[in-house]
Amino acid sequence: MLPPLKPLPIKERISVLYVEKGNLDVLDGAFVVVDKNGVRTHIPIGGVACLMLEVGTRISHAAVRLAAQVGTLLVWIGEGGVRLYSAGQPGGARSDRLLYQAALALDDEARLKVVREMYRRRFGEEPPARRSVEQLRGIEGARVREMYKLLARQFGVEWRQRNYDVESWDAGDLPNRCLSAATSCLYGVTEAAVLAAGYAPAVGFIHTGKPLSFVYDVADIYKFETVVPLAFSIAAKRPSEPERDVRLQCRDIFRTSRLLERIIPDIENILAAGDRQPPKPHDEQVAPAIPNAEGIGDPGHRTG
């Protein structure tokens, strides 16, 4: 008889593990990936916080059930995270991080501190003092327009302004199409990171009222160090399939730089700038799905 399952606390787990071109199943009570040659790779149960399922991966019902039991988030993504297609239950059955994020967003003082931290990380300097969120947003917009002009000159690309129409993709000029394709890739990997960290993509601090407001907030921090220079460099070469070239090179950059793993701890540090403590668990909080008399493991896993 197998010993009872004992999920590790999230903080003690490997944050993210990628699975590509294989069948994810359960064998002897643990995750196992079987590739096309029949080679089996075991994944320690309860030892991974998030499994990123890339292109060419199939997953069995038993593996989905086990992931829910041990609080492992499943996220279906494109190559290198350039797209996010679907996700399991972010944060498992926990609500503490969602409440923490919402509390920061609803408190004007805490929200401003978080926005100022985002500004500092994006531009590498302290934001001007005594500015509101709306004023910082305006300053940021002006700086971003100048950064587009600077990069266009650097790569020898003719640049008018940032302009795109999601309803008429081909009507955009080449630099704007490359930029839109690149930022779409960045939003994919950023949304995967936000979900893996247990937060809500829609609860933003600078951007509001959109399904991916928080994703836009976080992605903007990395935009000009990753995908924007790449987009201008590809636009300068005028390739026959610019969107495809952008997507493939974004994939390679995300993989080599391990951008997703970098974003997750950054989110924690950005939110910590709000100077508020995460809420304490409620007395009636859902008990762990895997009974543990000694209290080891995170509260809030699904009931079996």
C-alpha positions in Angstrom: 0.0 0.0 0.0 1.3 3.4 -1.0 2.0 6.0 1.8 -0.5 8.8 2.0 0.2 11.9 -0.2 2.0 14.8 1.4 2.1 17.9 -0.7 5.0 20.2 -0.1 4.4 23.9 0.8 4.5 26.1 -2.3 7.6 27.9 -1.1 9.5 24.6 -0.9 8.6 23.5 -4.4 10.3 23.9 -7.8 8.4 26.8 -9.2 7.9 25.8 -12.8 8.7 22.7 -14.9 8.2 22.6 -18.6 6.8 19.5 -20.4 7.2 19.3 -24.2 6.4 16.6 -26.8 5.4 13.8 -24.4 2.5 12.1 -22.7 1.9 13.2 -19.1 0.3 10.4 -17.1 0.4 8.9 -13.6 2.4 5.8 -12.7 2.7 4.4 -9.2 1.0 7.5 -7.8 3.4 10.0 -9.4 3.5 12.1 -12.6 5.4 10.5 -15.4 6.3 11.8 -18.8 6.7 9.3 -21.6 8.3 10.5 -24.8 7.9 9.0 -28.4 10.7 6.5 -27.7 9.0 5.2 -24.6 11.5 6.8 -22.2 9.9 7.6 -18.9 10.7 10.6 -16.8 9.2 10.8 -13.3 8.2 14.1 -11.7 8.2 14.1 -7.9 4.6 14.4 -6.7 3.8 17.6 -4.9 7.3 18.9 -5.7 6.4 21.2 -8.5 4.2 24.3 -8.2 3.3 24.6 -11.9 3.6 22.4 -14.9 3.9 24.3 -18.2 2.5 22.1 -21.0 4.1 23.1 -24.3 3.4 22.1 -27.8 3.1 18.3 -28.4 2.1 17.4 -24.9 -0.9 15.2 -24.1 -2.2 14.8 -20.5 -4.3 12.0 -19.1 -7.4 12.5 -16.9 -5.5 10.8 -14.1 -2.7 13.4 -14.3 -5.2 16.3 -14.2 -6.9 14.8 -11.2 -3.5 14.2 -9.4 -2.5 17.8 -10.2 -5.7 19.1 -8.6 -5.1 16.9 -5.5 -1.6 18.1 -4.8 -2.1 21.7 -5.8 0.0 21.7 -9.0 -1.2 24.3 -11.5 -1.4 23.2 -15.1 -0.9 25.8 -17.8 -1.2 25.1 -21.5 1.3 27.3 -23.4 2.9 27.8 -26.8 6.6 27.2 -27.4 8.6 29.1 -24.8 5.4 30.6 -23.4 4.7 32.9 -26.5 1.0 32.0 -26.1 -1.2 31.1 -23.2 -4.1 28.9 -24.1 -5.6 27.7 -20.9 -4.9 27.1 -17.2 -6.2 25.0 -14.3 -7.1 26.7 -11.0 -4.6 29.4 -10.2 -3.4 29.1 -6.7 -5.4 25.9 -6.1 -8.3 26.5 -3.8 -6.4 29.3 -2.0 -7.7 32.8 -1.9 -5.0 34.6 0.2 -3.0 35.9 -2.7 -6.0 37.0 -4.6 -7.3 38.9 -1.5 -3.8 40.4 -1.0 -3.7 41.6 -4.6 -7.2 43.0 -4.5 -6.5 44.8 -1.1 -3.5 46.5 -2.6 -5.4 47.6 -5.7 -8.3 49.0 -3.7 -6.2 51.0 -1.3 -5.1 54.3 -2.9 -1.9 54.7 -0.9 -0.8 51.0 -1.4 -1.7 51.1 -5.1 0.4 54.2 -5.6 3.4 52.6 -3.9 3.0 49.5 -6.2 2.8 51.8 -9.2 5.9 53.7 -8.2 7.8 50.4 -7.8 6.7 49.4 -11.3 7.9 52.8 -12.6 11.2 52.4 -10.8 11.8 49.0 -12.3 10.8 50.0 -15.8 12.9 53.1 -16.1 15.7 52.3 -13.6 15.2 55.4 -11.6 12.9 56.8 -8.9 9.6 58.3 -10.2 8.9 62.0 -9.6 7.7 62.7 -6.1 4.1 63.8 -5.2 2.6 62.4 -8.4 -0.7 60.6 -8.6 -1.2 57.3 -10.5 -2.8 59.2 -13.4 0.1 61.7 -13.5 2.7 58.9 -13.5 0.8 57.1 -16.3 1.0 60.3 -18.4 4.8 60.7 -17.7 5.3 57.0 -18.5 3.4 57.4 -21.8 5.5 60.3 -22.9 8.8 58.5 -22.1 7.6 55.3 -23.9 6.9 57.3 -27.1 10.5 58.7 -27.0 11.9 55.2 -26.4 10.1 54.0 -29.5 11.7 56.8 -31.5 15.1 56.2 -30.1 15.1 52.5 -30.9 13.7 53.1 -34.4 16.7 55.4 -35.1 19.1 52.9 -33.6 17.9 50.1 -35.9 17.4 52.3 -39.0 13.6 51.8 -39.1 11.2 54.5 -40.4 8.9 55.3 -37.5 5.8 57.4 -37.3 3.9 56.4 -34.1 2.6 53.3 -32.3 -0.5 52.4 -34.2 -2.4 49.2 -34.7 -5.9 47.9 -35.3 -6.8 44.5 -34.0 -9.6 44.4 -36.6 -7.3 45.1 -39.5 -4.0 43.6 -38.8 -2.5 43.9 -42.4 -3.3 47.6 -42.5 -0.5 48.3 -40.0 3.0 49.2 -41.1 5.8 46.7 -40.7 7.3 48.1 -37.4 3.9 48.2 -35.8 3.1 44.6 -36.9 6.4 43.4 -35.5 5.8 45.2 -32.2 2.3 43.9 -31.9 3.4 40.3 -32.5 6.3 40.7 -30.0 4.1 42.2 -27.2 1.5 39.4 -27.8 4.3 36.9 -27.1 5.4 38.8 -24.0 1.8 38.9 -22.7 1.6 35.1 -23.1 4.6 34.4 -20.9 3.7 37.1 -18.4 0.1 35.7 -18.0 1.6 32.3 -17.4 3.8 33.8 -14.7 0.9 35.7 -13.1 -1.2 32.5 -12.9 1.7 30.4 -11.7 2.3 32.9 -8.9 -1.4 32.6 -7.9 -2.6 36.1 -8.8 -5.5 37.4 -11.0 -4.6 38.7 -14.5 -7.5 41.2 -14.4 -6.7 43.1 -11.1 -4.2 45.7 -12.3 -2.6 48.8 -10.8 -1.7 51.0 -13.7 -4.0 49.4 -16.3 -7.6 48.8 -15.1 -10.8 47.5 -16.5 -9.4 44.9 -18.8 -9.2 41.1 -18.5 -5.3 41.3 -18.6 -4.8 44.5 -16.7 -2.2 43.1 -14.3 -0.5 41.2 -17.1 0.0 44.5 -19.0 1.3 46.1 -15.8 3.9 43.4 -15.3 4.8 42.9 -19.0 5.6 46.6 -19.5 8.5 46.3 -17.0 10.3 43.9 -19.3 9.1 45.2 -22.7 11.9 47.5 -23.6 14.7 45.1 -22.5 13.3 42.1 -24.4 10.7 42.2 -27.2 10.7 45.8 -28.4 14.4 45.8 -29.5 13.8 42.4 -31.1 10.8 43.7 -33.0 12.7 46.7 -34.4 15.7 44.5 -35.4 13.4 42.2 -37.3 11.5 45.1 -38.9 14.8 46.5 -40.1 15.5 43.2 -42.1 12.0 43.3 -43.8 11.5 39.5 -43.8 8.8 37.9 -45.8 7.1 36.5 -42.7 7.8 39.0 -40.0 5.2 37.8 -37.4 6.6 34.3 -37.6 10.2 35.4 -37.2 9.1 37.5 -34.2 7.3 34.6 -32.6 10.2 32.2 -33.0 12.9 34.6 -31.8 10.7 35.5 -28.8 10.4 31.8 -28.0 14.2 31.5 -28.0 14.7 34.6 -25.9 12.2 33.5 -23.3 13.8 30.1 -23.1 17.4 31.2 -22.9 16.8 34.1 -20.5 14.3 32.0 -18.4 12.1 35.1 -18.3 9.1 33.4 -16.7 11.1 32.2 -13.7 12.4 35.7 -13.3 8.9 37.3 -13.4 7.4 35.2 -10.6 9.7 36.4 -7.8 9.6 40.0 -9.2 5.8 40.0 -8.8 6.1 39.2 -5.1 8.7 42.0 -4.6 6.6 44.5 -6.6 3.5 43.9 -4.5 5.5 44.0 -1.3 6.2 47.6 -2.1 2.6 48.3 -1.1 3.6 47.8 2.6 0.6 45.6 3.4 0.7 42.2 4.9 -1.1 39.3 3.2 -4.4 38.4 4.9 -4.4 35.7 7.5 -6.3 32.5 6.7 -10.0 32.5 7.8 -11.1 30.0 10.4 -13.5 28.5 7.9 -10.9 28.1 5.2 -11.3 24.9 3.1 -9.2 22.1 4.6 -6.4 20.5 2.6 -7.6 17.8 0.1 -4.9 15.5 1.3 -5.5 14.9 5.0 -2.4 15.6 7.1 -2.8 15.3 10.8 0.6 17.0 11.4 -0.5 20.1 9.5 2.3 19.9 6.8 1.4 21.3 3.4 -0.5 24.3 2.2 -4.1 24.9 3.3 -6.7 25.1 0.6 -6.1 22.1 -1.7 -9.0 20.6 -3.4 -11.0 17.9 -1.7 -10.5 14.6 -3.3 
